[in-house]
Each structure stands twice: as C-alpha cells, then as structure tokens.
C-alpha cells in the first residue's frame, strides 16, 4: 500500500471497488455493486469489515521480461 493512502477495509481487496479522487485530493471508495443492487451503498462507511458481496480482485497478469527474445527457445 502506498504511504498516505487511506485504508478502506476489505474493499481494498474487492473486485467491485473503484477509487474516486476529487479536486481537493481526497479519495473515496465506490462500490460498483451499488449500480445494480440497492443493498450496497455507493460509498460505504469505512473501514468495511464484512460484506456479503465481497469478491477478491483477480491477480494481476505477470509482467513479461521485455529483454527476452521471443524467438529464442531453451
């Protein structure tokens, strides 16, 4: 986690979280489940400790080695 970044609880590991920044430098955690399901608040009170809609974010794709020759085989 970057220094100075707000912690939003389990939302930080949820695939439905979208971080929204404003012109004053604040960051808010938007729950994208709120678009389709009224049970989820758009901007939940933080830190969120439990949520029935929590789904882990997918693991990021591994970064390919840009120095490797794609035509070489071992």
BELBEL-V904585 format. One record per backbone hydrogen bond with DSSP energy under -1.0 kcal/mol. CO is the residue of the C=O (numbers start at 1). NH is the residue of the N-H. If there is no record, write none. Layout:
CO	NH
CO	NH
This chain:
2	5
8	48
9	12
10	13
11	14
13	57
14	17
16	32
18	30
20	28
22	25
26	22
28	20
30	18
31	34
32	35
33	36
33	37
37	40
42	31
48	10
51	54
55	15
65	68
69	72
